Amino acid sequence: MIHFLSDLHLSPDTQGISRLFLDYLAGEARTATHIFILGDLFEAWPGDDTLDDPEDALGRVVVDELRALADAGTKIAVQHGNRDFLLGSGFAERAGAVLLSDPYLLVLPNARFVLSHGDMLCTDDAEYQAFRQQVRMPVWQQGFLSKPLAERKAIAAALRQQSEDSKRAKSMQAMDASPAAIEDLLRQHGGATLIHGHTHRPDRHEHRVDDTCVERWVLADWHENHGEYLAWDGAQLTRHALRPTA
């Protein structure tokens, strides 16, 4: 069994989601051979050294539980999201995970999936795409990571607030995946089934690309009392809801 999930946005302010995710890691995740986390595991990630910050207990707990799952035999892969694009090799090593490129082509014996966080598909939002291009540049990241951790945390908080303010001024269409970008990505990967998150609009879509019908599955974002993962059992994809334990 392979699990796909995204958009947990873990932070000290999302204690319900954190408990739900930790319960998942100790429970249903143990039935999976592979887990793919397609971005925005964390609401913000100012650098891997946050794991050594006494104030960041949540990050350490999550990484420790991921490592326990990996040590038990489940392979874990993580993509960068628009919130946690600074996850680095330090995080990956401590979590027992690998970091994936975006997009990433997953080839299985009887299926092909192209995996993406999904923000690269929102091409109608020119302002965001310019920001994304800037912060993914090694020079920008090196400059940011050279700042003291406290300053990076303050900058990250300001950027999150700026993002929320900006969303209110944008149309829903601008923040959704562009049909042209979707078709281009599907065409580049030979019509593989697309799985992505980011838009917080879980659904299954069918796209016709060069006379071929191709599926696109959008992952759900997590909430305080509800989470979800998509599972591949070797024959089909199915959604599985997670609820808090009593």
Protein Blocks (a to p, Z undefined) as FASTA:
>chain_A
ZZddehklpafklmmlmmmmmmmmmmmmmmpfbdcdeejkbfbdcbjklmmgmklmmlmm
mmmmmmmmmmnopacdddddfklmmbcfklmmmnopacdddddddddfkbccdddfhlmm
mmmlmmlmmmmmmmmpmklmmmmmmpcfklmmmmmmmmmmmmmmmmmmpcfklmpccfkl
mmmmmmmnnopacddehjopacdddddeehiacdddddddddfkbccddddehjaccddd
ddddZZ
